[in-house]
Amino acid sequence: MKVRHIVGIGILVLVAIAATFQIVDPRLTQASQPPDVDFSDPPSDVVATSVTKLQHMDYSYEVVVSPTKPGTNESGRLLGRFRIEHSDTEYVRYGPRGANGTWAYANDAVAFVQPPNGGDWRVNMRHAYPLVEDELNPFNVTAIREANGTVVDETATQVVIRINATTTSGTDVPGYTLFYLDRQSGNLQKAVEVGRYEGKIGTARIRFSEVGTTTVERPDAIGFSAWELVGDLMRYTPAE
């Protein structure tokens, strides 16, 4: 078999694999018009709509967990900082481990992960690295909408709503979450979830910033990836 035939078959195989991933791989999507928050709706619907807005916006957030330890003044442990740029389909996580604090980067096709001890970045197809999806969607919208919600505080600039359920994605333990919403924009400013962490009752504080202005830079150490090229080809749609 001639070399060019082998190369041609290889390309067809790559395209076929890419087409499969295109079907099953949940990806970052470009930002679209976010829904409007109507504060006259039931409290749980207000929070659910505000959380849904995050799927259409660029924003940053950090998560700090503080298990309750009697007799200590523990300030909390940073789990990670996240920057999400839906308008350019990019995501990056900065954690306490990894070279320069960078732990993971993803775009609409692939995720790159750096080992905890540093070293070369490893490429994963997005479907093979589901943690990114949880971090892109830190709250369980369905759980929020189905839970009992109550306005516990409101001012001219802020509304605080208690949802009687733990609401972070993948969490299914008893507790409640306080959501702090900007009254003018309906954007989520902060969430404080009380539940069980590391076997102890404690809190997870999720604080948002740079809403609408966050940008993501691809780490310089990440090189060329053939998967990205194939993915772009599979997603290309000619202009009508």
Sequence and secondary structure as in RCSB ss.txt:
>XXXX:A:sequence
MKVRHIVGIGILVLVAIAATFQIVDPRLTQASQPPDVDFSDPPSDVVATSVTKLQHMDYSYEVVVSPTKPGTNES
GRLLGRFRIEHSDTEYVRYGPRGANGTWAYANDAVAFVQPPNGGDWRVNMRHAYPLVEDELNPFNVTAIREANGT
VVDETATQVVIRINATTTSGTDVPGYTLFYLDRQSGNLQKAVEVGRYEGKIGTARIRFSEVGTTTVERPDAIGFS
AWELVGDLMRYTPAE
>XXXX:A:secstr
  HHHHHHHHHHHHHHHHHHHHHH              TTS HHHHHHHHHHHGGGSEEEEEEEEEE  TT    
 EEEEEEEEEGGGTEEEEE SSSGGGEEEEEESSEEEE  TT  S EEEEGGG THHHHHHS B HHHHHHS EE
EEEE SSEEEEEESS  BTT  SS EEEEEEETTT  EEEEEEEEEETTEEEEEEEEEE TTT      TT    
HHHHHHHHHH     
